[in-house]
Amino acid sequence: MRDGLGELSLEFRPGAADGQRMLWFDFFPVFLGPFVGSFLFAAAVRYPQMTGFVTGRSMCPSCRAQIAIRDLLPVFGWLLLGGRCRVCATPIGWQYPAVELAATAIALWAVAEFSGWLLWVSCALGWVLMALSIIDWRCSRLPDALTLPLLLLGLAVAAVNWPTELADHVFGAVVGYSGLAAIAWAYRRLRGFDGLGLGDAKLLAAGGAWLSWQAAHGTAGRIERK
Ligand SMILES: [Zn+2]
């Protein structure tokens, strides 16, 4: 192949159908990964207060100095600063570069398995689960704003990719939700207070939507490569 894009293509194409070659834009999520990680961690940290959520520039939590553009570069910005604020030298947590690397690893994993639109929804799934983990770890919440779109995306992927098995995925969401919701209800009846949030039930519902109810019977991981 000697056309323009073919020149740029690489032989490595694990996620592609046979006979296709990997193009540079198939790796795009990997280049995007560090920036997505940086954004998601900043959003997750701000989640409880919702101050300057999404739009606000990053600032040092100690001296409130705005982070310079050159220091915002994922991982390298943190390394060049030696893990400290340029203005007040307060240590900046290792969690920042760690989450940026984790988001990149999620993208690499997705690239190794999928291409095309399935690559992007796989990245979205991994990145949203990562954001949920951070928020749950920091403030023990699983916001509906993340779990419910994840559930809908799982059902949409099933509808497009496995239309004949859509009912299994809807049932998976119902089983996932009602199982944990029943335990939460029983706990509240027995102990008189909430022991389990319904955020967990919604997350399990999203898991059921992606994997279908058969995942509980050990037949998960049957996603076909496209
Ligand atoms: Zn500072």
Residues whose N, C-alpha, C, O or C-beta is under 5 A from the ligand:
A	BS01	ZN	C60 S62 C63 A65 C85 V87 C88 A89 T90
